[in-house]
Amino acid sequence: MHLTRDQVSGLARRRNCPRCDFDKTAGNALCRRCRTKLPEHMRLALERIPTKEPSIVSRGLRAAADYFNVHFQSVKNFGGGKKR
């Protein structure tokens, strides 16, 4: 996935988070709730994205998507934290 400068600026202007559809702050790729679920080193590439290179934002989005898929799949495999 490679983003262009126009796609990055469109993502920055978008009102809703592409992951969860909650409202997000303009200029960030994900909402605050989704960003806090990420490790700190992954958050930096997804904040204030209009000032960053499109390749950095693309790598950050790919890393976040991989993290969410792997992390939440492992939680689901162990019952989602529910006590039985």
C-alpha positions as a Markdown table, in Angstrom:
| # | Residue | x | y | z |
|---|---|---|---|---|
| 1 | Met | 0.0 | 0.0 | 0.0 |
| 2 | His | 1.5 | 3.3 | -1.1 |
| 3 | Leu | -0.3 | 6.6 | -0.3 |
| 4 | Thr | 0.0 | 9.7 | -2.3 |
| 5 | Arg | 0.2 | 13.2 | -0.8 |
| 6 | Asp | -3.5 | 13.8 | -1.8 |
| 7 | Gln | -4.6 | 10.5 | -0.1 |
| 8 | Val | -2.7 | 11.5 | 3.1 |
| 9 | Ser | -4.3 | 14.9 | 3.2 |
| 10 | Gly | -7.8 | 13.3 | 2.6 |
| 11 | Leu | -7.2 | 10.9 | 5.4 |
| 12 | Ala | -6.2 | 13.9 | 7.7 |
| 13 | Arg | -9.4 | 15.8 | 6.8 |
| 14 | Arg | -11.6 | 12.7 | 7.3 |
| 15 | Arg | -14.0 | 13.1 | 10.3 |
| 16 | Asn | -14.2 | 9.4 | 11.2 |
| 17 | Cys | -11.6 | 6.8 | 12.1 |
| 18 | Pro | -11.2 | 4.3 | 9.2 |
| 19 | Arg | -10.9 | 1.5 | 11.8 |
| 20 | Cys | -13.8 | 2.0 | 14.2 |
| 21 | Asp | -15.9 | 4.9 | 12.7 |
| 22 | Phe | -15.6 | 7.0 | 15.9 |
| 23 | Asp | -14.9 | 10.7 | 15.5 |
| 24 | Lys | -11.3 | 11.6 | 15.2 |
| 25 | Thr | -9.2 | 14.7 | 15.5 |
| 26 | Ala | -8.3 | 16.3 | 12.1 |
| 27 | Gly | -4.7 | 15.7 | 11.2 |
| 28 | Asn | -4.5 | 12.2 | 12.6 |
| 29 | Ala | -4.9 | 8.9 | 10.8 |
| 30 | Leu | -6.8 | 7.1 | 13.6 |
| 31 | Cys | -9.0 | 8.2 | 16.5 |
| 32 | Arg | -7.6 | 8.7 | 19.9 |
| 33 | Arg | -9.0 | 5.4 | 21.2 |
| 34 | Cys | -7.4 | 3.3 | 18.4 |
| 35 | Arg | -4.1 | 5.2 | 18.8 |
| 36 | Thr | -3.9 | 4.5 | 22.5 |
| 37 | Lys | -4.2 | 0.7 | 21.8 |
| 38 | Leu | -1.0 | 0.9 | 19.7 |
| 39 | Pro | 2.5 | 0.8 | 21.2 |
| 40 | Glu | 4.0 | 4.3 | 21.5 |
| 41 | His | 6.5 | 3.8 | 18.7 |
| 42 | Met | 3.7 | 3.1 | 16.3 |
| 43 | Arg | 1.6 | 6.2 | 17.2 |
| 44 | Leu | 4.1 | 8.7 | 16.0 |
| 45 | Ala | 3.7 | 7.9 | 12.3 |
| 46 | Leu | -0.1 | 8.3 | 12.6 |
| 47 | Glu | -0.2 | 11.7 | 14.3 |
| 48 | Arg | 0.0 | 15.1 | 12.5 |
| 49 | Ile | 0.1 | 13.3 | 9.2 |
| 50 | Pro | -0.1 | 16.3 | 6.8 |
| 51 | Thr | 3.4 | 17.2 | 7.9 |
| 52 | Lys | 4.9 | 13.8 | 7.2 |
| 53 | Glu | 6.0 | 12.0 | 4.0 |
| 54 | Pro | 3.3 | 9.7 | 2.5 |
| 55 | Ser | 5.7 | 6.7 | 2.7 |
| 56 | Ile | 6.0 | 7.1 | 6.5 |
| 57 | Val | 2.2 | 7.3 | 6.9 |
| 58 | Ser | 1.8 | 4.3 | 4.7 |
| 59 | Arg | 4.3 | 2.2 | 6.7 |
| 60 | Gly | 2.6 | 3.4 | 9.9 |
| 61 | Leu | -0.9 | 2.4 | 8.7 |
| 62 | Arg | 0.4 | -1.0 | 7.6 |
| 63 | Ala | 2.2 | -1.6 | 10.9 |
| 64 | Ala | -1.0 | -0.6 | 12.8 |
| 65 | Ala | -3.2 | -2.9 | 10.7 |
| 66 | Asp | -0.8 | -5.8 | 11.3 |
| 67 | Tyr | -0.6 | -5.1 | 15.0 |
| 68 | Phe | -4.4 | -5.0 | 15.4 |
| 69 | Asn | -4.9 | -8.2 | 13.4 |
| 70 | Val | -2.3 | -10.1 | 15.3 |
| 71 | His | -3.0 | -8.7 | 18.7 |
| 72 | Phe | -6.8 | -9.0 | 18.6 |
| 73 | Gln | -6.7 | -12.4 | 17.0 |
| 74 | Ser | -4.6 | -13.7 | 19.9 |
| 75 | Val | -7.1 | -12.2 | 22.3 |
| 76 | Lys | -10.0 | -13.9 | 20.5 |
| 77 | Asn | -8.1 | -17.2 | 20.6 |
| 78 | Phe | -7.9 | -17.0 | 24.4 |
| 79 | Gly | -11.6 | -16.3 | 24.8 |
| 80 | Gly | -11.4 | -12.5 | 24.7 |
| 81 | Gly | -10.6 | -12.1 | 28.4 |
| 82 | Lys | -13.9 | -13.7 | 29.4 |
| 83 | Lys | -14.0 | -15.8 | 32.5 |
| 84 | Arg | -15.7 | -19.2 | 32.0 |
